[in-house]
Amino acid sequence: MLSLFAPAAFTSLAFAMLTPLLHTVTLLANNASSFRDPLGTLSQGTWGNLHTAGILLFGTAQILLAVAMSGFDQGRLWPFGRLFLGAAGATLFFVAYYFATVEPGDLLGLNGNDPLVVVATLTGTAMGLLQPGCKRLLSWLGVFNAVCLGIWLLLIPAILLIDVISPGVYERTVGAVYVIWVVGMSYALMTCRSPESITRKA
């Protein structure tokens, strides 16, 4: 029997998959460069509202994912991981507003996207706290989360090269890992058996 929290996981999956689609549509509408132009500049360009909507949908996807996780008691760290995940999703609401209102020039350089640093910190912490529970819940999910966390940590020092590799490349690399992680987690919870059929390990 599928979990009663499967609808929340399914909606999270759908919203997370819509996010890159809306981003791509906005990117093409502005004839922008995925390598050069920062993510935030798209929110102020042609069809910028679509880009803003994509960020809001992704934030909602994370909150719904945290809700779906509440149906699975996977140890002491699990609730804290859900808390950080929900906080990251809520912070994306501010990011959507920030991108739509900030001066485009302020999005360039190492300190151009400070709100995204907050989101990345919250999300990375959530990944770490959820790791033991993911491993207990599904063996492949433990591997998947660990790989995503490892890549996430490797991307931290890479931010120092943002002026060399360009903000567009860095932000979209981080964004790709981010979307893949949320989609994978949502899919796992959507298809997982109900909590009653899972034996909790200490």
Residue pairs with C-beta under 8 A, 6 or more apart in sequence:
1 193
1 194
1 196
1 197
2 190
2 191
2 192
2 193
2 194
3 9
3 68
3 71
3 72
3 189
3 192
3 193
3 194
3 195
4 71
4 194
5 67
5 68
5 69
5 70
5 71
5 72
5 189
6 68
6 189
6 190
6 191
8 64
8 65
8 67
8 68
9 64
9 65
9 68
9 186
9 187
9 189
9 190
10 186
10 190
11 61
11 64
12 60
12 61
12 62
12 64
12 65
12 68
12 182
12 186
13 61
13 183
13 186
13 187
13 190
15 57
15 58
15 60
15 61
15 64
16 57
16 58
16 61
16 179
16 182
16 183
16 186
17 179
17 183
18 54
18 57
19 54
19 55
19 57
19 58
19 61
19 179
20 54
20 175
20 176
20 179
21 54
22 50
22 51
22 53
22 54
22 57
23 39
23 42
23 51
23 54
23 175
25 47
25 50
26 42
26 45
26 46
26 47
26 48
26 50
26 51
26 54
27 34
27 42
29 45
29 46
29 47
29 50
30 37
30 42
30 45
30 46
30 47
32 41
32 42
32 45
33 168
34 168
34 169
34 172
35 166
35 168
35 169
36 166
36 168
37 168
38 107
38 108
38 112
38 113
38 167
38 168
38 171
39 99
39 113
39 167
39 168
39 171
39 172
39 175
40 98
40 99
40 102
40 104
40 107
40 112
40 113
41 104
41 107
42 48
42 51
42 99
43 51
43 52
43 55
43 96
43 99
43 100
44 99
44 100
44 104
45 51
48 100
51 99
52 96
52 99
52 100
55 92
55 95
55 96
55 99
56 92
56 93
56 96
58 89
58 92
58 178
58 179
58 182
59 89
59 90
59 91
59 92
59 93
59 95
59 96
60 89
61 89
61 182
61 186
62 85
62 86
62 88
62 89
62 92
62 123
62 182
63 86
63 89
63 90
64 186
65 85
65 89
65 182
65 185
65 186
65 189
66 82
66 83
66 85
66 86
66 89
68 186
68 189
68 190
69 78
69 81
69 82
69 85
69 130
69 189
70 82
71 189
71 194
71 195
72 78
72 133
72 137
72 189
72 192
72 195
72 198
73 195
73 200
74 132
74 133
74 134
74 136
74 137
74 200
75 132
75 133
75 136
75 200
75 201
75 202
77 129
77 130
77 132
77 133
78 129
78 130
78 132
78 133
80 129
81 125
81 126
81 127
81 128
81 129
81 130
81 133
82 126
82 130
84 122
84 123
84 125
84 126
84 129
85 122
85 123
85 126
85 130
87 122
88 119
88 122
88 123
88 126
91 115
91 118
91 119
91 122
92 119
94 115
95 115
95 116
95 119
98 115
99 107
106 112
107 113
107 167
108 167
109 162
109 163
109 167
110 159
110 160
110 162
110 163
112 167
113 167
113 171
116 171
116 174
120 152
120 156
120 174
123 152
123 178
123 181
124 149
124 152
124 153
124 156
127 145
127 148
127 149
127 152
127 181
128 149
130 145
131 142
131 145
131 146
131 149
134 141
134 142
134 144
134 145
134 146
134 185
134 188
135 141
135 142
135 145
135 146
136 142
136 200
136 201
137 188
137 192
137 198
138 188
138 192
140 188
141 184
141 185
141 188
144 184
144 188
145 181
145 184
145 185
148 177
148 180
148 181
148 184
151 177
152 174
152 177
152 181
155 170
155 173
155 174
155 177
158 165
158 170
159 170
161 170
162 170
192 198
